[in-house]
Amino acid sequence: MTARDRPESSWSTDSKAAMDHPRGLEADLDTSVELARDVLADLDGSCILATGGTGFVGTWMAELLTWSADRLG
């Protein structure tokens, strides 16, 4: 099921990035970015190699890093 197949009411439309996430996930990502702000700042400009990242933890970490780059610049 793609984002287009889901009912409009179940998706947040606050920003372009938020349109790809179910409601509530943005708040979790924002909270995670705030809690890990110092660590994420240390990673700024780094290259990260993740292997075996197709499960929950790997995809969450990739999403968190992408979200933090959008939020923190």
mmCIF file as Biopython writes it, N, C-alpha, C and O atoms, coordinates in Angstrom:
data_model
#
loop_
_atom_site.group_PDB
_atom_site.id
_atom_site.type_symbol
_atom_site.label_atom_id
_atom_site.label_alt_id
_atom_site.label_comp_id
_atom_site.label_asym_id
_atom_site.label_entity_id
_atom_site.label_seq_id
_atom_site.pdbx_PDB_ins_code
_atom_site.Cartn_x
_atom_site.Cartn_y
_atom_site.Cartn_z
_atom_site.occupancy
_atom_site.B_iso_or_equiv
_atom_site.auth_seq_id
_atom_site.auth_asym_id
_atom_site.pdbx_PDB_model_num
ATOM 1   N N  . MET A ? 1  ? 0.849  -1.170 0.000  1.0 0.0 1  A 1 
ATOM 2   C CA . MET A ? 1  ? 0.000  0.000  0.000  1.0 0.0 1  A 1 
ATOM 3   C C  . MET A ? 1  ? 0.893  1.229  0.000  1.0 0.0 1  A 1 
ATOM 4   O O  . MET A ? 1  ? 1.800  1.337  0.824  1.0 0.0 1  A 1 
ATOM 5   N N  . THR A ? 2  ? 0.648  2.136  -0.898 1.0 0.0 2  A 1 
ATOM 6   C CA . THR A ? 2  ? 1.432  3.354  -0.987 1.0 0.0 2  A 1 
ATOM 7   C C  . THR A ? 2  ? 0.719  4.487  -0.262 1.0 0.0 2  A 1 
ATOM 8   O O  . THR A ? 2  ? -0.428 4.347  0.162  1.0 0.0 2  A 1 
ATOM 9   N N  . ALA A ? 3  ? 1.412  5.603  -0.127 1.0 0.0 3  A 1 
ATOM 10  C CA . ALA A ? 3  ? 0.835  6.766  0.547  1.0 0.0 3  A 1 
ATOM 11  C C  . ALA A ? 3  ? -0.424 7.242  -0.174 1.0 0.0 3  A 1 
ATOM 12  O O  . ALA A ? 3  ? -1.348 7.748  0.463  1.0 0.0 3  A 1 
ATOM 13  N N  . ARG A ? 4  ? -0.467 7.087  -1.479 1.0 0.0 4  A 1 
ATOM 14  C CA . ARG A ? 4  ? -1.643 7.524  -2.234 1.0 0.0 4  A 1 
ATOM 15  C C  . ARG A ? 4  ? -2.855 6.646  -1.965 1.0 0.0 4  A 1 
ATOM 16  O O  . ARG A ? 4  ? -3.992 7.101  -2.094 1.0 0.0 4  A 1 
ATOM 17  N N  . ASP A ? 5  ? -2.624 5.388  -1.592 1.0 0.0 5  A 1 
ATOM 18  C CA . ASP A ? 5  ? -3.718 4.454  -1.333 1.0 0.0 5  A 1 
ATOM 19  C C  . ASP A ? 5  ? -4.345 4.650  0.039  1.0 0.0 5  A 1 
ATOM 20  O O  . ASP A ? 5  ? -5.467 4.201  0.272  1.0 0.0 5  A 1 
ATOM 21  N N  . ARG A ? 6  ? -3.643 5.307  0.945  1.0 0.0 6  A 1 
ATOM 22  C CA . ARG A ? 6  ? -4.145 5.472  2.312  1.0 0.0 6  A 1 
ATOM 23  C C  . ARG A ? 6  ? -5.156 6.610  2.365  1.0 0.0 6  A 1 
ATOM 24  O O  . ARG A ? 6  ? -5.083 7.550  1.573  1.0 0.0 6  A 1 
ATOM 25  N N  . PRO A ? 7  ? -6.087 6.525  3.289  1.0 0.0 7  A 1 
ATOM 26  C CA . PRO A ? 7  ? -7.066 7.611  3.438  1.0 0.0 7  A 1 
ATOM 27  C C  . PRO A ? 7  ? -6.369 8.923  3.788  1.0 0.0 7  A 1 
ATOM 28  O O  . PRO A ? 7  ? -5.423 8.944  4.575  1.0 0.0 7  A 1 
ATOM 29  N N  . GLU A ? 8  ? -6.838 9.992  3.208  1.0 0.0 8  A 1 
ATOM 30  C CA . GLU A ? 8  ? -6.254 11.316 3.427  1.0 0.0 8  A 1 
ATOM 31  C C  . GLU A ? 8  ? -6.233 11.701 4.895  1.0 0.0 8  A 1 
ATOM 32  O O  . GLU A ? 8  ? -5.279 12.332 5.348  1.0 0.0 8  A 1 
ATOM 33  N N  . SER A ? 9  ? -7.259 11.338 5.648  1.0 0.0 9  A 1 
ATOM 34  C CA . SER A ? 9  ? -7.381 11.766 7.038  1.0 0.0 9  A 1 
ATOM 35  C C  . SER A ? 9  ? -6.341 11.130 7.960  1.0 0.0 9  A 1 
ATOM 36  O O  . SER A ? 9  ? -6.124 11.632 9.063  1.0 0.0 9  A 1 
ATOM 37  N N  . SER A ? 10 ? -5.693 10.042 7.540  1.0 0.0 10 A 1 
ATOM 38  C CA . SER A ? 10 ? -4.731 9.386  8.422  1.0 0.0 10 A 1 
ATOM 39  C C  . SER A ? 10 ? -3.312 9.918  8.255  1.0 0.0 10 A 1 
ATOM 40  O O  . SER A ? 10 ? -2.385 9.412  8.886  1.0 0.0 10 A 1 
ATOM 41  N N  . TRP A ? 11 ? -3.138 10.913 7.427  1.0 0.0 11 A 1 
ATOM 42  C CA . TRP A ? 11 ? -1.803 11.445 7.166  1.0 0.0 11 A 1 
ATOM 43  C C  . TRP A ? 11 ? -1.728 12.904 7.548  1.0 0.0 11 A 1 
ATOM 44  O O  . TRP A ? 11 ? -2.662 13.675 7.329  1.0 0.0 11 A 1 
ATOM 45  N N  . SER A ? 12 ? -0.600 13.267 8.124  1.0 0.0 12 A 1 
ATOM 46  C CA . SER A ? 12 ? -0.354 14.661 8.467  1.0 0.0 12 A 1 
ATOM 47  C C  . SER A ? 12 ? 0.058  15.407 7.209  1.0 0.0 12 A 1 
ATOM 48  O O  . SER A ? 12 ? 0.739  14.837 6.357  1.0 0.0 12 A 1 
ATOM 49  N N  . THR A ? 13 ? -0.332 16.653 7.072  1.0 0.0 13 A 1 
ATOM 50  C CA . THR A ? 13 ? 0.046  17.437 5.896  1.0 0.0 13 A 1 
ATOM 51  C C  . THR A ? 13 ? 0.747  18.722 6.302  1.0 0.0 13 A 1 
ATOM 52  O O  . THR A ? 13 ? 0.678  19.714 5.576  1.0 0.0 13 A 1 
ATOM 53  N N  . ASP A ? 14 ? 1.430  18.725 7.461  1.0 0.0 14 A 1 
ATOM 54  C CA . ASP A ? 14 ? 2.087  19.929 7.946  1.0 0.0 14 A 1 
ATOM 55  C C  . ASP A ? 14 ? 3.267  20.339 7.080  1.0 0.0 14 A 1 
ATOM 56  O O  . ASP A ? 14 ? 3.547  21.532 6.958  1.0 0.0 14 A 1 
ATOM 57  N N  . SER A ? 15 ? 3.963  19.392 6.480  1.0 0.0 15 A 1 
ATOM 58  C CA . SER A ? 15 ? 5.098  19.702 5.629  1.0 0.0 15 A 1 
ATOM 59  C C  . SER A ? 15 ? 5.194  18.653 4.548  1.0 0.0 15 A 1 
ATOM 60  O O  . SER A ? 15 ? 4.541  17.611 4.609  1.0 0.0 15 A 1 
ATOM 61  N N  . LYS A ? 16 ? 6.015  18.940 3.558  1.0 0.0 16 A 1 
ATOM 62  C CA . LYS A ? 16 ? 6.208  17.977 2.477  1.0 0.0 16 A 1 
ATOM 63  C C  . LYS A ? 16 ? 6.746  16.660 3.012  1.0 0.0 16 A 1 
ATOM 64  O O  . LYS A ? 16 ? 6.269  15.598 2.611  1.0 0.0 16 A 1 
ATOM 65  N N  . ALA A ? 17 ? 7.729  16.700 3.909  1.0 0.0 17 A 1 
ATOM 66  C CA . ALA A ? 17 ? 8.299  15.478 4.475  1.0 0.0 17 A 1 
ATOM 67  C C  . ALA A ? 17 ? 7.269  14.722 5.298  1.0 0.0 17 A 1 
ATOM 68  O O  . ALA A ? 17 ? 7.259  13.491 5.299  1.0 0.0 17 A 1 
ATOM 69  N N  . ALA A ? 18 ? 6.413  15.434 5.990  1.0 0.0 18 A 1 
ATOM 70  C CA . ALA A ? 18 ? 5.426  14.783 6.854  1.0 0.0 18 A 1 
ATOM 71  C C  . ALA A ? 18 ? 4.370  14.042 6.054  1.0 0.0 18 A 1 
ATOM 72  O O  . ALA A ? 18 ? 3.704  13.158 6.592  1.0 0.0 18 A 1 
ATOM 73  N N  . MET A ? 19 ? 4.200  14.376 4.791  1.0 0.0 19 A 1 
ATOM 74  C CA . MET A ? 19 ? 3.200  13.708 3.971  1.0 0.0 19 A 1 
ATOM 75  C C  . MET A ? 19 ? 3.544  12.244 3.755  1.0 0.0 19 A 1 
ATOM 76  O O  . MET A ? 19 ? 2.664  11.445 3.435  1.0 0.0 19 A 1 
ATOM 77  N N  . ASP A ? 20 ? 4.801  11.881 3.923  1.0 0.0 20 A 1 
ATOM 78  C CA . ASP A ? 20 ? 5.231  10.505 3.738  1.0 0.0 20 A 1 
ATOM 79  C C  . ASP A ? 20 ? 5.153  9.684  5.012  1.0 0.0 20 A 1 
ATOM 80  O O  . ASP A ? 20 ? 5.445  8.488  4.977  1.0 0.0 20 A 1 
ATOM 81  N N  . HIS A ? 21 ? 4.773  10.275 6.135  1.0 0.0 21 A 1 
ATOM 82  C CA . HIS A ? 21 ? 4.785  9.588  7.417  1.0 0.0 21 A 1 
ATOM 83  C C  . HIS A ? 21 ? 3.404  9.564  8.046  1.0 0.0 21 A 1 
ATOM 84  O O  . HIS A ? 21 ? 2.667  10.547 7.972  1.0 0.0 21 A 1 
ATOM 85  N N  . PRO A ? 22 ? 3.052  8.448  8.664  1.0 0.0 22 A 1 
ATOM 86  C CA . PRO A ? 22 ? 1.798  8.409  9.401  1.0 0.0 22 A 1 
ATOM 87  C C  . PRO A ? 22 ? 1.821  9.395  10.559 1.0 0.0 22 A 1 
ATOM 88  O O  . PRO A ? 22 ? 2.879  9.695  11.111 1.0 0.0 22 A 1 
ATOM 89  N N  . ARG A ? 23 ? 0.664  9.886  10.915 1.0 0.0 23 A 1 
ATOM 90  C CA . ARG A ? 23 ? 0.551  10.842 12.015 1.0 0.0 23 A 1 
ATOM 91  C C  . ARG A ? 23 ? 1.155  10.244 13.286 1.0 0.0 23 A 1 
ATOM 92  O O  . ARG A ? 23 ? 0.925  9.071  13.583 1.0 0.0 23 A 1 
ATOM 93  N N  . GLY A ? 24 ? 1.903  11.012 14.019 1.0 0.0 24 A 1 
ATOM 94  C CA . GLY A ? 24 ? 2.524  10.542 15.245 1.0 0.0 24 A 1 
ATOM 95  C C  . GLY A ? 24 ? 3.992  10.197 15.054 1.0 0.0 24 A 1 
ATOM 96  O O  . GLY A ? 24 ? 4.791  10.357 15.977 1.0 0.0 24 A 1 
ATOM 97  N N  . LEU A ? 25 ? 4.351  9.729  13.877 1.0 0.0 25 A 1 
ATOM 98  C CA . LEU A ? 25 ? 5.749  9.387  13.627 1.0 0.0 25 A 1 
ATOM 99  C C  . LEU A ? 25 ? 6.626  10.637 13.645 1.0 0.0 25 A 1 
ATOM 100 O O  . LEU A ? 25 ? 7.767  10.592 14.107 1.0 0.0 25 A 1 
ATOM 101 N N  . GLU A ? 26 ? 6.096  11.747 13.144 1.0 0.0 26 A 1 
ATOM 102 C CA . GLU A ? 26 ? 6.868  12.986 13.163 1.0 0.0 26 A 1 
ATOM 103 C C  . GLU A ? 26 ? 7.227  13.390 14.584 1.0 0.0 26 A 1 
ATOM 104 O O  . GLU A ? 26 ? 8.344  13.837 14.846 1.0 0.0 26 A 1 
ATOM 105 N N  . ALA A ? 27 ? 6.280  13.230 15.499 1.0 0.0 27 A 1 
ATOM 106 C CA . ALA A ? 27 ? 6.531  13.581 16.903 1.0 0.0 27 A 1 
ATOM 107 C C  . ALA A ? 27 ? 7.604  12.670 17.489 1.0 0.0 27 A 1 
ATOM 108 O O  . ALA A ? 27 ? 8.467  13.133 18.234 1.0 0.0 27 A 1 
ATOM 109 N N  . ASP A ? 28 ? 7.561  11.381 17.161 1.0 0.0 28 A 1 
ATOM 110 C CA . ASP A ? 28 ? 8.587  10.454 17.642 1.0 0.0 28 A 1 
ATOM 111 C C  . ASP A ? 28 ? 9.949  10.822 17.091 1.0 0.0 28 A 1 
ATOM 112 O O  . ASP A ? 28 ? 10.943 10.802 17.816 1.0 0.0 28 A 1 
ATOM 113 N N  . LEU A ? 29 ? 10.000 11.160 15.805 1.0 0.0 29 A 1 
ATOM 114 C CA . LEU A ? 29 ? 11.276 11.539 15.195 1.0 0.0 29 A 1 
ATOM 115 C C  . LEU A ? 29 ? 11.795 12.848 15.790 1.0 0.0 29 A 1 
ATOM 116 O O  . LEU A ? 29 ? 12.985 12.968 16.081 1.0 0.0 29 A 1 
ATOM 117 N N  . ASP A ? 30 ? 10.911 13.825 15.971 1.0 0.0 30 A 1 
ATOM 118 C CA . ASP A ? 30 ? 11.328 15.102 16.567 1.0 0.0 30 A 1 
ATOM 119 C C  . ASP A ? 30 ? 11.862 14.901 17.983 1.0 0.0 30 A 1 
ATOM 120 O O  . ASP A ? 30 ? 12.869 15.501 18.360 1.0 0.0 30 A 1 
ATOM 121 N N  . THR A ? 31 ? 11.189 14.059 18.768 1.0 0.0 31 A 1 
ATOM 122 C CA . THR A ? 31 ? 11.645 13.766 20.129 1.0 0.0 31 A 1 
ATOM 123 C C  . THR A ? 31 ? 13.013 13.088 20.097 1.0 0.0 31 A 1 
ATOM 124 O O  . THR A ? 31 ? 13.894 13.425 20.887 1.0 0.0 31 A 1 
ATOM 125 N N  . SER A ? 32 ? 13.186 12.144 19.196 1.0 0.0 32 A 1 
ATOM 126 C CA . SER A ? 32 ? 14.464 11.437 19.086 1.0 0.0 32 A 1 
ATOM 127 C C  . SER A ? 32 ? 15.584 12.387 18.683 1.0 0.0 32 A 1 
ATOM 128 O O  . SER A ? 32 ? 16.699 12.284 19.193 1.0 0.0 32 A 1 
ATOM 129 N N  . VAL A ? 33 ? 15.295 13.306 17.775 1.0 0.0 33 A 1 
ATOM 130 C CA . VAL A ? 33 ? 16.297 14.286 17.356 1.0 0.0 33 A 1 
ATOM 131 C C  . VAL A ? 33 ? 16.684 15.174 18.537 1.0 0.0 33 A 1 
ATOM 132 O O  . VAL A ? 33 ? 17.865 15.464 18.732 1.0 0.0 33 A 1 
ATOM 133 N N  . GLU A ? 34 ? 15.704 15.606 19.321 1.0 0.0 34 A 1 
ATOM 134 C CA . GLU A ? 34 ? 16.011 16.438 20.490 1.0 0.0 34 A 1 
ATOM 135 C C  . GLU A ? 34 ? 16.853 15.686 21.516 1.0 0.0 34 A 1 
ATOM 136 O O  . GLU A ? 34 ? 17.795 16.245 22.078 1.0 0.0 34 A 1 
ATOM 137 N N  . LEU A ? 35 ? 16.519 14.426 21.762 1.0 0.0 35 A 1 
ATOM 138 C CA . LEU A ? 35 ? 17.259 13.635 22.745 1.0 0.0 35 A 1 
ATOM 139 C C  . LEU A ? 35 ? 18.682 13.319 22.278 1.0 0.0 35 A 1 
ATOM 140 O O  . LEU A ? 35 ? 19.590 13.193 23.100 1.0 0.0 35 A 1 
ATOM 141 N N  . ALA A ? 36 ? 18.876 13.195 20.988 1.0 0.0 36 A 1 
ATOM 142 C CA . ALA A ? 36 ? 20.182 12.805 20.449 1.0 0.0 36 A 1 
ATOM 143 C C  . ALA A ? 36 ? 20.888 13.965 19.746 1.0 0.0 36 A 1 
ATOM 144 O O  . ALA A ? 36 ? 21.811 13.748 18.961 1.0 0.0 36 A 1 
ATOM 145 N N  . ARG A ? 37 ? 20.457 15.185 20.026 1.0 0.0 37 A 1 
ATOM 146 C CA . ARG A ? 37 ? 21.002 16.358 19.320 1.0 0.0 37 A 1 
ATOM 147 C C  . ARG A ? 37 ? 22.525 16.428 19.358 1.0 0.0 37 A 1 
ATOM 148 O O  . ARG A ? 37 ? 23.150 16.690 18.331 1.0 0.0 37 A 1 
ATOM 149 N N  . ASP A ? 38 ? 23.133 16.200 20.515 1.0 0.0 38 A 1 
ATOM 150 C CA . ASP A ? 38 ? 24.595 16.287 20.634 1.0 0.0 38 A 1 
ATOM 151 C C  . ASP A ? 38 ? 25.293 15.197 19.824 1.0 0.0 38 A 1 
ATOM 152 O O  . ASP A ? 38 ? 26.296 15.459 19.160 1.0 0.0 38 A 1 
ATOM 153 N N  . VAL A ? 39 ? 24.764 13.985 19.879 1.0 0.0 39 A 1 
ATOM 154 C CA . VAL A ? 39 ? 25.352 12.870 19.120 1.0 0.0 39 A 1 
ATOM 155 C C  . VAL A ? 39 ? 25.198 13.120 17.627 1.0 0.0 39 A 1 
ATOM 156 O O  . VAL A ? 39 ? 26.129 12.894 16.854 1.0 0.0 39 A 1 
ATOM 157 N N  . LEU A ? 40 ? 24.029 13.584 17.225 1.0 0.0 40 A 1 
ATOM 158 C CA . LEU A ? 40 ? 23.790 13.855 15.815 1.0 0.0 40 A 1 
ATOM 159 C C  . LEU A ? 40 ? 24.689 14.984 15.318 1.0 0.0 40 A 1 
ATOM 160 O O  . LEU A ? 40 ? 25.147 14.950 14.176 1.0 0.0 40 A 1 
ATOM 161 N N  . ALA A ? 41 ? 24.943 15.975 16.155 1.0 0.0 41 A 1 
ATOM 162 C CA . ALA A ? 41 ? 25.847 17.056 15.776 1.0 0.0 41 A 1 
ATOM 163 C C  . ALA A ? 41 ? 27.265 16.530 15.565 1.0 0.0 41 A 1 
ATOM 164 O O  . ALA A ? 41 ? 27.974 16.993 14.672 1.0 0.0 41 A 1 
ATOM 165 N N  . ASP A ? 42 ? 27.681 15.561 16.389 1.0 0.0 42 A 1 
ATOM 166 C CA . ASP A ? 42 ? 29.001 14.956 16.218 1.0 0.0 42 A 1 
ATOM 167 C C  . ASP A ? 42 ? 29.109 14.187 14.908 1.0 0.0 42 A 1 
ATOM 168 O O  . ASP A ? 42 ? 30.202 14.059 14.355 1.0 0.0 42 A 1 
ATOM 169 N N  . LEU A ? 43 ? 27.991 13.676 14.406 1.0 0.0 43 A 1 
ATOM 170 C CA . LEU A ? 43 ? 27.979 12.919 13.158 1.0 0.0 43 A 1 
ATOM 171 C C  . LEU A ? 43 ? 27.916 13.805 11.923 1.0 0.0 43 A 1 
ATOM 172 O O  . LEU A ? 43 ? 28.065 13.314 10.804 1.0 0.0 43 A 1 
ATOM 173 N N  . ASP A ? 44 ? 27.699 15.096 12.110 1.0 0.0 44 A 1 
ATOM 174 C CA . ASP A ? 44 ? 27.552 16.012 10.985 1.0 0.0 44 A 1 
ATOM 175 C C  . ASP A ? 44 ? 28.770 15.936 10.069 1.0 0.0 44 A 1 
ATOM 176 O O  . ASP A ? 44 ? 29.906 16.096 10.517 1.0 0.0 44 A 1 
ATOM 177 N N  . GLY A ? 45 ? 28.526 15.692 8.799  1.0 0.0 45 A 1 
ATOM 178 C CA . GLY A ? 45 ? 29.595 15.608 7.816  1.0 0.0 45 A 1 
ATOM 179 C C  . GLY A ? 45 ? 30.259 14.246 7.739  1.0 0.0 45 A 1 
ATOM 180 O O  . GLY A ? 45 ? 31.160 14.049 6.924  1.0 0.0 45 A 1 
ATOM 181 N N  . SER A ? 46 ? 29.837 13.311 8.561  1.0 0.0 46 A 1 
ATOM 182 C CA . SER A ? 46 ? 30.429 11.972 8.569  1.0 0.0 46 A 1 
ATOM 183 C C  . SER A ? 46 ? 29.808 11.098 7.492  1.0 0.0 46 A 1 
ATOM 184 O O  . SER A ? 46 ? 28.680 11.327 7.056  1.0 0.0 46 A 1 
ATOM 185 N N  . CYS A ? 47 ? 30.556 10.104 7.077  1.0 0.0 47 A 1 
ATOM 186 C CA . CYS A ? 47 ? 30.026 9.056  6.204  1.0 0.0 47 A 1 
ATOM 187 C C  . CYS A ? 47 ? 29.694 7.868  7.094  1.0 0.0 47 A 1 
ATOM 188 O O  . CYS A ? 47 ? 30.494 7.473  7.943  1.0 0.0 47 A 1 
ATOM 189 N N  . ILE A ? 48 ? 28.530 7.313  6.898  1.0 0.0 48 A 1 
ATOM 190 C CA . ILE A ? 48 ? 28.072 6.209  7.730  1.0 0.0 48 A 1 
ATOM 191 C C  . ILE A ? 48 ? 27.801 5.009  6.844  1.0 0.0 48 A 1 
ATOM 192 O O  . ILE A ? 48 ? 27.076 5.115  5.855  1.0 0.0 48 A 1 
ATOM 193 N N  . LEU A ? 49 ? 28.372 3.881  7.188  1.0 0.0 49 A 1 
ATOM 194 C CA . LEU A ? 49 ? 28.114 2.632  6.484  1.0 0.0 49 A 1 
ATOM 195 C C  . LEU A ? 49 ? 27.304 1.739  7.406  1.0 0.0 49 A 1 
ATOM 196 O O  . LEU A ? 49 ? 27.758 1.369  8.489  1.0 0.0 49 A 1 
ATOM 197 N N  . ALA A ? 50 ? 26.105 1.398  6.969  1.0 0.0 50 A 1 
ATOM 198 C CA . ALA A ? 50 ? 25.249 0.509  7.754  1.0 0.0 50 A 1 
ATOM 199 C C  . ALA A ? 50 ? 25.027 -0.756 6.945  1.0 0.0 50 A 1 
ATOM 200 O O  . ALA A ? 50 ? 24.656 -0.695 5.773  1.0 0.0 50 A 1 
ATOM 201 N N  . THR A ? 51 ? 25.252 -1.890 7.566  1.0 0.0 51 A 1 
ATOM 202 C CA . THR A ? 51 ? 24.988 -3.154 6.890  1.0 0.0 51 A 1 
ATOM 203 C C  . THR A ? 51 ? 23.860 -3.869 7.612  1.0 0.0 51 A 1 
ATOM 204 O O  . THR A ? 51 ? 23.691 -3.715 8.822  1.0 0.0 51 A 1 
ATOM 205 N N  . GLY A ? 52 ? 23.101 -4.636 6.881  1.0 0.0 52 A 1 
ATOM 206 C CA . GLY A ? 52 ? 21.981 -5.352 7.485  1.0 0.0 52 A 1 
ATOM 207 C C  . GLY A ? 52 ? 20.895 -4.431 7.962  1.0 0.0 52 A 1 
ATOM 208 O O  . GLY A ? 52 ? 20.217 -4.736 8.943  1.0 0.0 52 A 1 
ATOM 209 N N  . GLY A ? 53 ? 20.709 -3.313 7.301  1.0 0.0 53 A 1 
ATOM 210 C CA . GLY A ? 53 ? 19.770 -2.304 7.763  1.0 0.0 53 A 1 
ATOM 211 C C  . GLY A ? 53 ? 18.373 -2.417 7.198  1.0 0.0 53 A 1 
ATOM 212 O O  . GLY A ? 53 ? 17.680 -1.407 7.077  1.0 0.0 53 A 1 
ATOM 213 N N  . THR A ? 54 ? 17.935 -3.624 6.846  1.0 0.0 54 A 1 
ATOM 214 C CA . THR A ? 54 ? 16.603 -3.748 6.260  1.0 0.0 54 A 1 
ATOM 215 C C  . THR A ? 54 ? 15.521 -4.011 7.301  1.0 0.0 54 A 1 
ATOM 216 O O  . THR A ? 54 ? 14.336 -3.985 6.970  1.0 0.0 54 A 1 
ATOM 217 N N  . GLY A ? 55 ? 15.895 -4.259 8.528  1.0 0.0 55 A 1 
ATOM 218 C CA . GLY A ? 55 ? 14.915 -4.505 9.586  1.0 0.0 55 A 1 
ATOM 219 C C  . GLY A ? 55 ? 14.466 -3.217 10.241 1.0 0.0 55 A 1 
ATOM 220 O O  . GLY A ? 55 ? 14.739 -2.122 9.749  1.0 0.0 55 A 1 
ATOM 221 N N  . PHE A ? 56 ? 13.773 -3.364 11.357 1.0 0.0 56 A 1 
ATOM 222 C CA . PHE A ? 56 ? 13.222 -2.209 12.058 1.0 0.0 56 A 1 
ATOM 223 C C  . PHE A ? 56 ? 14.306 -1.240 12.511 1.0 0.0 56 A 1 
ATOM 224 O O  . PHE A ? 56 ? 14.202 -0.038 12.266 1.0 0.0 56 A 1 
ATOM 225 N N  . VAL A ? 57 ? 15.344 -1.746 13.168 1.0 0.0 57 A 1 
ATOM 226 C CA . VAL A ? 57 ? 16.378 -0.864 13.726 1.0 0.0 57 A 1 
ATOM 227 C C  . VAL A ? 57 ? 17.119 -0.129 12.615 1.0 0.0 57 A 1 
ATOM 228 O O  . VAL A ? 57 ? 17.351 1.076  12.713 1.0 0.0 57 A 1 
ATOM 229 N N  . GLY A ? 58 ? 17.485 -0.838 11.575 1.0 0.0 58 A 1 
ATOM 230 C CA . GLY A ? 58 ? 18.217 -0.206 10.474 1.0 0.0 58 A 1 
ATOM 231 C C  . GLY A ? 58 ? 17.405 0.845  9.755  1.0 0.0 58 A 1 
ATOM 232 O O  . GLY A ? 58 ? 17.914 1.922  9.443  1.0 0.0 58 A 1 
ATOM 233 N N  . THR A ? 59 ? 16.140 0.542  9.485  1.0 0.0 59 A 1 
ATOM 234 C CA . THR A ? 59 ? 15.307 1.523  8.800  1.0 0.0 59 A 1 
ATOM 235 C C  . THR A ? 59 ? 14.986 2.713  9.706  1.0 0.0 59 A 1 
ATOM 236 O O  . THR A ? 59 ? 14.893 3.846  9.233  1.0 0.0 59 A 1 
ATOM 237 N N  . TRP A ? 60 ? 14.817 2.461  11.005 1.0 0.0 60 A 1 
ATOM 238 C CA . TRP A ? 60 ? 14.574 3.556  11.942 1.0 0.0 60 A 1 
ATOM 239 C C  . TRP A ? 60 ? 15.790 4.479  12.016 1.0 0.0 60 A 1 
ATOM 240 O O  . TRP A ? 60 ? 15.644 5.701  12.021 1.0 0.0 60 A 1 
ATOM 241 N N  . MET A ? 61 ? 16.977 3.901  12.073 1.0 0.0 61 A 1 
ATOM 242 C CA . MET A ? 61 ? 18.186 4.725  12.142 1.0 0.0 61 A 1 
ATOM 243 C C  . MET A ? 61 ? 18.362 5.554  10.870 1.0 0.0 61 A 1 
ATOM 244 O O  . MET A ? 61 ? 18.724 6.729  10.936 1.0 0.0 61 A 1 
ATOM 245 N N  . ALA A ? 62 ? 18.106 4.945  9.719  1.0 0.0 62 A 1 
ATOM 246 C CA . ALA A ? 62 ? 18.200 5.690  8.457  1.0 0.0 62 A 1 
ATOM 247 C C  . ALA A ? 62 ? 17.177 6.821  8.429  1.0 0.0 62 A 1 
ATOM 248 O O  . ALA A ? 62 ? 17.490 7.933  8.007  1.0 0.0 62 A 1 
ATOM 249 N N  . GLU A ? 63 ? 15.972 6.543  8.871  1.0 0.0 63 A 1 
ATOM 250 C CA . GLU A ? 63 ? 14.935 7.568  8.907  1.0 0.0 63 A 1 
ATOM 251 C C  . GLU A ? 63 ? 15.293 8.684  9.884  1.0 0.0 63 A 1 
ATOM 252 O O  . GLU A ? 63 ? 15.102 9.863  9.584  1.0 0.0 63 A 1 
ATOM 253 N N  . LEU A ? 64 ? 15.808 8.314  11.046 1.0 0.0 64 A 1 
ATOM 254 C CA . LEU A ? 64 ? 16.203 9.310  12.046 1.0 0.0 64 A 1 
ATOM 255 C C  . LEU A ? 64 ? 17.317 10.212 11.517 1.0 0.0 64 A 1 
ATOM 256 O O  . LEU A ? 64 ? 17.274 11.427 11.710 1.0 0.0 64 A 1 
ATOM 257 N N  . LEU A ? 65 ? 18.305 9.631  10.857 1.0 0.0 65 A 1 
ATOM 258 C CA . LEU A ? 65 ? 19.403 10.439 10.317 1.0 0.0 65 A 1 
ATOM 259 C C  . LEU A ? 65 ? 18.912 11.376 9.221  1.0 0.0 65 A 1 
ATOM 260 O O  . LEU A ? 65 ? 19.338 12.529 9.152  1.0 0.0 65 A 1 
ATOM 261 N N  . THR A ? 66 ? 18.029 10.894 8.376  1.0 0.0 66 A 1 
ATOM 262 C CA . THR A ? 66 ? 17.469 11.731 7.321  1.0 0.0 66 A 1 
ATOM 263 C C  . THR A ? 66 ? 16.607 12.842 7.915  1.0 0.0 66 A 1 
ATOM 264 O O  . THR A ? 66 ? 16.706 13.997 7.503  1.0 0.0 66 A 1 
ATOM 265 N N  . TRP A ? 67 ? 15.774 12.495 8.869  1.0 0.0 67 A 1 
ATOM 266 C CA . TRP A ? 67 ? 14.904 13.471 9.531  1.0 0.0 67 A 1 
ATOM 267 C C  . TRP A ? 67 ? 15.741 14.540 10.240 1.0 0.0 67 A 1 
ATOM 268 O O  . TRP A ? 67 ? 15.444 15.732 10.158 1.0 0.0 67 A 1 
ATOM 269 N N  . SER A ? 68 ? 16.791 14.091 10.938 1.0 0.0 68 A 1 
ATOM 270 C CA . SER A ? 68 ? 17.626 15.059 11.675 1.0 0.0 68 A 1 
ATOM 271 C C  . SER A ? 68 ? 18.351 16.002 10.717 1.0 0.0 68 A 1 
ATOM 272 O O  . SER A ? 68 ? 18.526 17.181 11.024 1.0 0.0 68 A 1 
ATOM 273 N N  . ALA A ? 69 ? 18.770 15.497 9.573  1.0 0.0 69 A 1 
ATOM 274 C CA . ALA A ? 69 ? 19.423 16.363 8.598  1.0 0.0 69 A 1 
ATOM 275 C C  . ALA A ? 69 ? 18.448 17.434 8.108  1.0 0.0 69 A 1 
ATOM 276 O O  . ALA A ? 69 ? 18.836 18.587 7.921  1.0 0.0 69 A 1 
ATOM 277 N N  . ASP A ? 70 ? 17.195 17.062 7.900  1.0 0.0 70 A 1 
ATOM 278 C CA . ASP A ? 70 ? 16.177 18.041 7.481  1.0 0.0 70 A 1 
ATOM 279 C C  . ASP A ? 70 ? 15.870 19.040 8.584  1.0 0.0 70 A 1 
ATOM 280 O O  . ASP A ? 70 ? 15.683 20.225 8.310  1.0 0.0 70 A 1 
ATOM 281 N N  . ARG A ? 71 ? 15.814 18.578 9.827  1.0 0.0 71 A 1 
ATOM 282 C CA . ARG A ? 71 ? 15.453 19.439 10.941 1.0 0.0 71 A 1 
ATOM 283 C C  . ARG A ? 71 ? 16.608 20.323 11.433 1.0 0.0 71 A 1 
ATOM 284 O O  . ARG A ? 71 ? 16.414 21.499 11.743 1.0 0.0 71 A 1 
ATOM 285 N N  . LEU A ? 72 ? 17.797 19.746 11.499 1.0 0.0 72 A 1 
ATOM 286 C CA . LEU A ? 72 ? 18.939 20.467 12.073 1.0 0.0 72 A 1 
ATOM 287 C C  . LEU A ? 72 ? 19.799 21.155 11.023 1.0 0.0 72 A 1 
ATOM 288 O O  . LEU A ? 72 ? 20.612 22.020 11.350 1.0 0.0 72 A 1 
ATOM 289 N N  . GLY A ? 73 ? 19.624 20.779 9.789  1.0 0.0 73 A 1 
ATOM 290 C CA . GLY A ? 73 ? 20.398 21.398 8.706  1.0 0.0 73 A 1 
ATOM 291 C C  . GLY A ? 73 ? 21.761 20.813 8.506  1.0 0.0 73 A 1 
ATOM 292 O O  . GLY A ? 73 ? 22.499 21.254 7.625  1.0 0.0 73 A 1 
#
